[in-house]
């Protein structure tokens, strides 16, 4: 039996199972799904990350999903999610690839609604309740004047799991323009929240969803290349 990991609300997952899979537009958002199969020559950790349209040196992608253990040859794992955005923060120390970003605090947000929050350190670090502010279409984190440099990180998540992060600092402002781009990869020695070095990722491919398609079948073949097709 394949493993299934869901990052969507339970009520949406239940609706998906009761309807046509991969093609149901649900009440509060569309459910997306990746079925990741290992047809290579060895076990791998399978993970999914998001990538900005253009690389920015100060913004890091995170391992958004990751199998909890290696997936054996012939086995598979499914990841599901919906496009719900969250602000996140973590006590990472200096933010470099390989560091684990554990989301200690999270606030729901929307690019066209409550899109701005403030991160404050103080005696109880955390994010303020998001409010609507310009620019519409972007998600903004403002660091307060009590945020030390090189101790905390803030960022953006989707469906309750981190996607991007940036080093927080005194009176800094971080603006994210959401443009989801999904990538699947095979690797070792990482977990959900691992800070990635995009340029060094191998065995990876973009998982593009064609119009009106919400589920993809991603197969890592025996030549260690991906074959990705609508499910």
C-alpha positions as CSV (number, residue, x, y, z in Angstrom):
1,X,0.0,0.0,0.0
2,X,1.5,3.4,-0.9
3,X,2.2,6.0,1.7
4,X,0.0,9.1,1.6
5,X,1.0,12.4,3.2
6,X,-1.5,15.2,3.2
7,X,-0.9,18.9,3.8
8,X,-4.5,19.9,3.2
9,X,-7.4,20.4,5.5
10,X,-9.0,17.1,6.5
11,X,-12.5,18.2,5.2
12,X,-10.9,18.9,1.8
13,X,-9.2,15.6,1.7
14,X,-12.5,13.8,2.5
15,X,-14.2,15.7,-0.3
16,X,-11.4,14.7,-2.7
17,X,-11.7,11.0,-1.9
18,X,-15.5,11.2,-2.4
19,X,-15.3,12.9,-5.8
20,X,-13.4,12.5,-9.0
21,X,-9.7,12.5,-8.0
22,X,-7.4,15.2,-9.3
23,X,-10.1,17.1,-11.0
24,X,-12.4,18.5,-8.3
25,X,-12.4,22.2,-7.6
26,X,-13.2,22.2,-3.9
27,X,-15.1,24.8,-1.8
28,X,-12.1,26.6,-0.3
29,X,-9.4,25.8,-2.8
30,X,-8.2,23.2,-5.3
31,X,-6.5,20.1,-4.1
32,X,-3.2,19.3,-5.8
33,X,-1.4,15.9,-5.7
34,X,1.9,14.3,-6.6
35,X,2.3,10.5,-6.7
36,X,6.0,9.9,-6.6
37,X,7.2,6.5,-7.6
38,X,10.7,4.9,-7.3
39,X,11.6,3.0,-10.4
40,X,15.4,3.7,-10.1
41,X,18.1,1.4,-8.9
42,X,18.2,2.3,-5.2
43,X,16.1,3.8,-2.4
44,X,15.8,7.6,-2.0
45,X,14.3,10.2,0.1
46,X,11.8,11.9,-2.1
47,X,11.1,15.6,-1.5
48,X,9.3,18.6,-3.1
49,X,10.3,22.2,-3.0
50,X,9.2,25.5,-4.5
51,X,11.4,27.7,-6.6
52,X,11.2,31.5,-7.3
53,X,11.1,32.6,-10.9
54,X,14.6,34.2,-10.5
55,X,17.1,33.3,-7.8
56,X,17.6,35.8,-5.0
57,X,20.7,35.4,-2.9
58,X,19.0,36.2,0.4
59,X,15.9,34.0,0.0
60,X,16.2,30.2,0.4
61,X,13.9,27.4,-0.7
62,X,13.0,24.8,2.0
63,X,12.3,21.1,1.6
64,X,8.5,21.6,1.6
65,X,7.6,18.0,1.7
66,X,9.9,15.0,2.3
67,X,9.3,11.3,2.8
68,X,10.0,10.4,6.4
69,X,12.3,7.6,5.3
70,X,13.8,6.3,2.1
71,X,11.3,5.0,-0.5
72,X,12.3,1.5,-1.6
73,X,12.6,0.5,-5.3
74,X,9.1,-0.2,-6.6
75,X,7.4,1.7,-3.8
76,X,5.7,5.1,-3.9
77,X,4.5,8.0,-1.8
78,X,1.8,10.6,-2.4
79,X,1.8,14.3,-1.4
80,X,-1.3,16.4,-1.4
81,X,-1.9,20.1,-0.7
82,X,-3.9,23.2,-1.4
83,X,-2.8,26.8,-2.1
84,X,-3.2,28.3,1.4
85,X,-0.4,30.7,2.4
86,X,1.1,31.1,5.8
87,X,3.7,33.4,7.4
88,X,6.3,31.5,9.4
89,X,9.3,32.1,11.7
90,X,12.1,30.1,13.3
91,X,15.1,30.4,15.6
92,X,17.6,29.2,13.0
93,X,20.7,31.2,13.9
94,X,22.7,32.1,10.8
95,X,20.7,31.0,7.8
96,X,22.7,28.8,5.4
97,X,22.0,25.7,3.3
98,X,21.7,22.6,5.5
99,X,20.2,24.4,8.5
100,X,16.8,23.1,9.6
101,X,14.0,25.6,9.6
102,X,11.5,24.4,12.1
103,X,8.4,26.6,11.9
104,X,7.8,27.7,15.5
105,X,5.0,30.1,14.7
106,X,2.6,30.4,11.8
107,X,-0.1,32.9,10.7
108,X,-2.5,32.4,7.8
109,X,-2.4,35.1,5.1
110,X,-3.6,36.0,1.7
111,X,-1.9,38.0,-1.1
112,X,-5.2,39.7,-1.9
113,X,-6.3,40.0,1.7
114,X,-4.5,40.1,5.1
115,X,-1.0,40.2,3.5
116,X,1.3,41.9,6.1
117,X,2.7,40.9,9.5
118,X,5.3,42.1,11.9
119,X,7.9,39.8,13.5
120,X,9.0,40.9,16.9
121,X,11.6,39.3,19.1
122,X,11.4,40.6,22.7
123,X,10.7,38.1,25.5
124,X,8.2,36.2,23.4
125,X,9.1,36.1,19.7
126,X,6.4,35.8,17.2
127,X,4.3,37.2,14.3
128,X,1.5,39.7,14.7
129,X,-1.9,39.0,13.3
130,X,-1.8,39.8,9.6
131,X,-3.5,42.9,8.2
132,X,-4.3,44.1,4.8
133,X,-1.8,46.7,3.4
134,X,-0.2,47.7,0.1
135,X,1.1,46.3,-2.1
136,X,-1.8,44.0,-3.0
137,X,-0.7,40.7,-4.4
138,X,2.4,40.4,-2.2
139,X,3.1,39.0,1.2
140,X,5.2,41.1,3.5
141,X,7.0,40.5,6.8
142,X,8.3,43.5,8.7
143,X,11.0,42.9,11.3
144,X,10.7,45.1,14.5
145,X,13.5,47.2,15.9
146,X,14.1,44.5,18.6
147,X,15.0,41.7,16.2
148,X,18.7,40.9,16.4
149,X,20.7,40.1,13.3
150,X,21.6,36.5,12.4
151,X,19.4,34.8,15.0
152,X,15.9,34.4,13.6
153,X,14.5,33.7,10.2
154,X,11.1,34.5,8.7
155,X,9.4,33.3,5.6
156,X,6.4,31.9,3.7
157,X,4.6,28.6,3.9
158,X,1.9,26.9,2.0
159,X,-0.7,24.5,3.5
160,X,1.1,24.8,6.9
161,X,4.6,23.8,5.8
162,X,7.5,26.2,5.0
163,X,8.4,27.0,1.4
164,X,10.8,30.0,1.5
165,X,12.8,31.7,4.3
166,X,15.0,34.7,4.7
167,X,17.3,35.9,7.5
168,X,15.5,38.4,9.8
169,X,17.2,41.5,11.2
170,X,16.6,44.8,12.8
171,X,14.0,46.9,10.9
172,X,14.2,44.8,7.8
173,X,11.2,44.3,5.4
174,X,10.8,41.1,3.4
175,X,8.4,41.0,0.4
176,X,7.4,37.8,-1.3
177,X,5.4,37.7,-4.5
178,X,3.7,34.2,-4.6
179,X,4.3,32.4,-7.9
180,X,4.1,28.7,-7.1
181,X,6.6,26.6,-9.0
182,X,6.8,23.0,-7.8
183,X,9.9,20.7,-8.1
184,X,10.3,17.1,-7.2
185,X,13.7,15.6,-6.3
186,X,15.5,12.6,-4.8
187,X,18.2,12.9,-2.2
188,X,19.6,11.9,1.1
189,X,20.2,13.5,4.6
190,X,17.3,16.0,4.6
191,X,13.9,16.4,6.1
192,X,11.0,18.8,6.0
193,X,12.3,22.3,6.6
194,X,15.9,21.7,5.5
195,X,17.3,24.9,3.9
196,X,18.3,24.0,0.3
197,X,21.0,25.2,-2.0
198,X,19.1,25.3,-5.3
199,X,22.2,25.3,-7.5
200,X,23.4,22.0,-6.1
201,X,20.2,19.9,-6.3
202,X,20.5,17.0,-8.7
203,X,17.9,14.4,-9.8
204,X,15.2,17.1,-9.9
205,X,12.5,18.2,-12.3
206,X,9.7,20.7,-12.4
207,X,6.2,19.3,-11.8
208,X,4.1,21.4,-14.1
209,X,0.3,21.2,-13.8
210,X,-1.4,21.6,-17.2
211,X,-4.7,23.5,-17.3
212,X,-7.5,21.7,-15.4
213,X,-5.1,19.0,-14.2
214,X,-4.4,18.7,-10.4
215,X,-2.7,15.4,-10.0
216,X,0.7,14.3,-11.5
217,X,2.4,10.9,-11.7
218,X,6.2,11.4,-11.1
219,X,8.4,8.4,-11.8
220,X,12.1,8.4,-11.1
221,X,13.4,6.0,-13.7
222,X,16.4,3.7,-13.7
223,X,18.5,6.3,-15.5
224,X,17.8,8.7,-12.5
225,X,15.7,11.0,-14.7
226,X,12.1,12.0,-14.0
227,X,9.1,11.1,-16.1
228,X,6.2,13.4,-15.1
229,X,2.8,12.9,-16.6
230,X,-0.8,13.9,-15.7
231,X,-2.3,11.2,-13.5
